[in-house]
Amino acid sequence: MKVLLLGAGGREHALAWRLAASPALDELHAAPGNPGIAALGHCHPVRAEDAEAVLELVRSADLDLVVVGPEAPLVAGVADELRHAGVPVFGPGAAAARIEGSKSFAKEVMRAAGVPAAETMPVARVPCVVKADGLAAGKGVHVCRTDEELDAALRATAALGGPLVIEELLEGEEVSVFALTDGMGTLALPAAQDFKRLDDGDRGPNTGGMGAFAPVGIDAEELVETIHRPVLEELAHRGTPFVGALFAGLMLTDAGPRVLEFNCRLGDPETQSVVPLLEDDLLEALAAAAGGDLRGVELRASERAAVTVVVAAADYPEGRDAGSPIEGIEDAEAAGALVFHAGTAVRGGRLVTNGGRILGVTALGDTVTDARTAAYAAAERISFPGARYRRDIGAERGQRVGR
């Protein structure tokens, strides 16, 4: 099978790494990819959101399957264009991808499906959560406990343009639950927990994610049955079946799980912790979902744990870094870690920084504690000017602040 992977981040590198191990893979292509993915397949200078260019690449390389990593091309309708041309795609069409592209649409779907979610507030008053209604690369959510935080959140959200959503602030443990789906049938992946805030102790601004661990000690299959399936049925009832990865961000409250948000793709950096735990052929599962029939497909996970530490630029999330030499990746890999490229480039034959989140360092262990120790030991071997990372990924599995 000849596969095209759309995207350029750490999530896509993790997917590429796992797909490259499939006995069913003949060729791996990526658009646009990154230096880590280039070591596994062919990268092409094509924007993932450019449906016409992607379709031309599929035809010229005679590709069999397209796997869409990030949300932007899905919300833009790239999967629709490809399917219309007869290309199998793992990823929802634009109508179903609105589950992430519009918070208000997601609320409407959840109400119709009877899925418990954070309640919308008619006015903004603390404590609350302020969210941009549209896509914001994981940075459009603000937890507000003081009037000063609320004022800052409203200004930041207004600067993004478009409407906003005000929700109640829920307390509990936050988890990410993923289901691969052919539109109705599902395969649950190990649940994960990510760390959105920039600094230790869940302080600082929200980011795209500073690290993650998996699995979380919950029944992912049960949650997929009670949370994901009603939403999939509602979307199918509307004539917009969801094919791809449906991601529910949940808060485990004292009153039971409540949905914070739905996303139309796998998480980043959660994927970097989840994918290394999978024992069966991920490519087989993605191709089966894209083909509309997951029946008979298994995707078992090991009983080990994985921890991912994101190494970011000094000015992230407000800024990025470009052109700084990166050292120590080979040493980290020699220590047993997986190093996934998220914001890198090759300039003059050297690997350099090229983004906000630069690398994801993942390690496995028999327990979260063991995996965490190994991940940090590997991360310490990597350096570039201004490199920063949280020191508490996976350290505590207790209460996390709501979003």
Buried (B, 14 or more C-beta within 10 A) or exposed (E): BBBBBBBBBBBBBBBBBBBBEBEEBEBBBBBBBBBBBBEBBBBBEBBBBBBEBBBEBBEEBEBBBBBBBBBBBBBBBBBBBBBEEEBBBBBBBBBBBBBBBBBBBBBEBBEBBEBBBBEBBEEBEBBBBBBBBBBBEBBBBBBBEEEEBBEBBBEBBEEBEEEBBBBBBBBBBBBBBBBBBBBBBBBBBBBBBBBBBBBBEBEBBBBBBBBBBBBBEBEBBEBBBBBBBBBBBBBBEEEBBBBBBBBBBBBBBEEEBBBBBBBBBBBBBBBBBBBBBBEBBBBBBBBBBBEEEBEEBEBEBEEBBBBBBBBBBBEBBEEBBEEBEBBBBEBBBEBEBBBBBBBBBEEEEEBBBBBBBBBBBBBBBEEBEBBBBBBBBBBBBBBBEBBBBBEBBBBEEEEBBBB
